């Protein structure tokens, strides 16, 4: 019986034009948000073209996209990624407020977490999505 290898780390792309938002996400999740998962390695990105470039290159286990980023918001980027990348990794969109969850649905994001960020809510969303990417 062949064993499925668990990756040593999972790459998580964090997109926001605001360095403080990226910092909040990374601090909220930490290196290992759950003992069942490998450590996370973060790829911090501040511009849409670099998000697209990294996602096209592959190797990203999950992306967290700031819906409030300018000039390109995370919801529009999420829609583009889901439309253009076969087997797109899970996407979490950070919304401006809880009432914006319907926009996240339009963007085809796999989860939405509103600002201000609740570390527990963010971790639950991320862990739930990453578990689908890691063999048991």
C-alpha positions in Angstrom: 0.0 0.0 0.0 1.5 3.4 -1.0 1.7 6.1 1.6 0.6 9.6 0.7 3.2 12.1 1.8 2.2 15.2 3.7 4.0 18.3 2.6 6.5 19.8 5.0 4.9 23.2 4.6 1.8 24.7 3.0 2.2 27.9 1.0 -0.5 30.5 1.8 -0.7 33.6 -0.4 -1.8 36.7 1.5 -2.9 39.6 -0.7 -3.6 43.1 0.5 -2.3 46.5 -0.5 -2.2 47.3 3.2 0.9 45.8 5.0 -1.1 46.0 8.3 -3.8 43.7 6.9 -1.3 41.2 5.7 0.4 41.3 9.1 -3.0 40.8 10.9 -3.7 37.7 8.8 -0.3 36.2 9.5 -0.4 36.9 13.2 -3.9 35.5 13.5 -3.0 32.2 11.8 0.6 31.8 13.1 3.0 29.1 11.8 0.7 26.2 12.6 -3.0 27.0 13.1 -3.9 23.4 13.8 -1.8 20.4 15.0 -3.2 18.2 12.1 -1.7 20.5 9.5 1.9 21.2 8.4 3.4 24.5 9.1 2.4 27.4 6.9 4.7 29.4 4.7 3.4 32.8 3.8 3.8 34.6 0.5 2.9 38.3 1.1 1.7 40.2 -2.0 0.6 43.8 -2.5 -0.3 43.9 -6.2 -2.8 42.1 -8.4 -0.3 41.1 -11.2 2.0 39.4 -8.7 -1.0 37.5 -7.2 -1.9 36.2 -10.7 1.8 35.3 -11.4 2.1 33.3 -8.2 -1.2 31.6 -8.6 -0.4 30.7 -12.2 3.0 29.3 -11.1 1.3 26.8 -8.8 2.4 25.5 -5.4 -0.1 27.7 -3.4 -2.3 25.7 -1.1 -4.7 28.5 -0.2 -5.0 32.2 -0.9 -6.4 34.9 1.4 -7.5 38.0 -0.6 -8.4 41.4 0.8 -11.7 42.5 -0.6 -10.9 46.0 0.4 -7.6 46.3 -1.4 -7.1 49.0 -4.0 -7.0 49.4 -6.9 -7.8 45.6 -7.4 -10.1 44.2 -4.8 -9.8 40.6 -3.6 -13.3 39.6 -4.7 -12.6 40.5 -8.4 -9.3 38.7 -8.2 -11.0 35.7 -6.7 -13.6 35.6 -9.5 -10.8 35.8 -12.1 -8.8 33.1 -10.4 -11.8 30.7 -10.2 -12.6 31.4 -13.9 -9.1 31.0 -15.2 -7.2 28.4 -13.1 -8.1 24.7 -13.4 -8.3 23.2 -9.9 -7.9 26.6 -8.3 -6.7 26.4 -4.7 -9.2 27.4 -2.0 -9.8 31.2 -1.7 -10.7 33.2 1.4 -11.9 36.7 0.8 -11.7 39.3 3.6 -14.9 41.4 3.3 -15.4 45.0 4.5 -18.3 43.9 6.7 -20.5 40.8 7.3 -23.2 42.1 5.0 -20.7 41.8 2.1 -20.8 37.9 2.2 -23.1 37.9 -0.8 -20.3 39.5 -2.9 -17.9 36.8 -1.7 -20.4 34.2 -3.0 -20.5 36.0 -6.4 -16.6 35.9 -6.5 -16.8 32.1 -6.0 -14.6 32.4 -2.9 -14.6 29.3 -0.7 -15.0 31.3 2.5 -15.5 34.9 3.6 -14.2 36.6 6.8 -15.3 40.2 7.6 -13.1 43.0 8.9 -12.2 43.6 11.6 -10.6 40.2 11.5 -11.5 37.7 14.2 -8.5 35.4 14.6 -10.7 32.5 15.6 -13.1 32.9 12.6 -10.2 33.3 10.2 -8.4 30.2 11.6 -11.5 28.1 11.4 -12.1 29.0 7.8 -8.4 28.4 6.8 -8.1 25.2 8.7 -11.3 23.8 7.3 -10.2 24.6 3.7 -6.6 23.3 4.2 -7.8 20.0 5.6 -9.3 19.3 2.2 -5.8 19.8 0.6 -3.8 17.6 3.0 -4.0 13.8 3.0 -5.3 12.3 6.3 
